[in-house]
Structure formats: structure tokens, C-alpha cells
């Protein structure tokens, strides 16, 4: 868990201020990383965070291991890290709820709304099929399913 948090923070060129992780028995963990950043924003705190939670989710049909990840950052491009995380973790089912909140001050451009777009082509991720896609001016949502799953498992996951 700690290595995952540190890797993401480093990819955003963030200064790690503090890390806390807690393992759960028999499986799972939670972690939080506070980070400071070189931000072009004026009048904004320079501390952001990354939080991660992993656990088993058990229903009447099946059990699956979940990893929930929240990246709150004023620097770098958290959306650009999604592709790298997919390649490293290689999940069978993936839901991405990408939201951009607030505004930033950019020199020469004044107050600007942050981009709310994921990397182009993420919905065509190699080895995955698109299950669902929605977007508006402030967010994007994608659900992807690994292409080589057994049809029975794919049916169950698509129904979630």
C-alpha cells in the first residue's frame, strides 16, 4: 500500500509530508499520504492527499477484492496516472470516476477551470471492453471489463 501511494506522489512531483497505512486481517489495507506541491495557484493550500483502501467485497453471488483510490492534487495530472495504474494492477473490472473540483489561477490566463478529461483513448484500453461511459463538464465515468474473462464472470461484473 505504501509503495503504491509513494509511486503516485512521485509521478506528480509532490513532496511527501506524511504517510500512514493500516493493514487489515485477513486481507486489505488503508493508507493516506499527505503531500506538498509546487502549485501555480494563488491563495491555495499547497498540501493535497492520496488515499487508498483495499478490501474484500462479498455478495451473495461472489467475492472480489477491491482497491479504491482517491487522488486530490493541485499539481501534475492525476488523470495521466490512470493508464500507468491499470498496467501495473491489471484489474479484471475497473470503474473510474474522475472528477475535477474547483478552479485554479494561471498566470496570464486568470481564473481557469481545471480540465475534467481523462487521457484520450482510455475507453479503448488494450485488453478491456467498455461497459459504460458517461461524461459532463465536471466529470467522466468509465467502466471497463477485461476482455478475456469467462462469459459467466463477465455477465456478473457487467450487472454491477
QUIBELJO-V570842 format. One record per backbone hydrogen bond with DSSP energy under -0.5 kcal/mol. CO is the residue of the C=O (numbers start at 1). NH is the residue of the N-H. Records with the same first field share a line. If there is no record, write none. Layout:
CO=NH + NH
This chain:
1=5
2=6
3=7
4=8
5=9
6=10
7=11
8=12
9=12 + 14
10=13
14=16
15=17 + 36
18=34
20=32
22=30
28=24
29=54
30=22
31=52
32=20
33=50
34=17 + 18
35=48
36=15
37=39
46=37
48=35
49=72
50=33
51=70
52=31
53=68
54=29
55=66
56=58
57=64
62=59
64=57
66=55
68=53
70=51 + 72
71=73
72=49
77=80 + 81
78=81
79=82
80=84
81=85
82=86
83=87
84=88
85=89
86=90
92=146
94=144
95=97
96=98 + 142
97=99
98=140
102=114
104=106 + 112
106=109 + 110
110=106
112=104
119=122
121=124
122=125
125=128
127=147
129=145
132=143
134=141
138=100
139=136
140=98
141=134
142=96
143=131 + 132
144=94
145=129
146=149
150=154
151=155
152=156
153=157
154=158
155=159
157=160
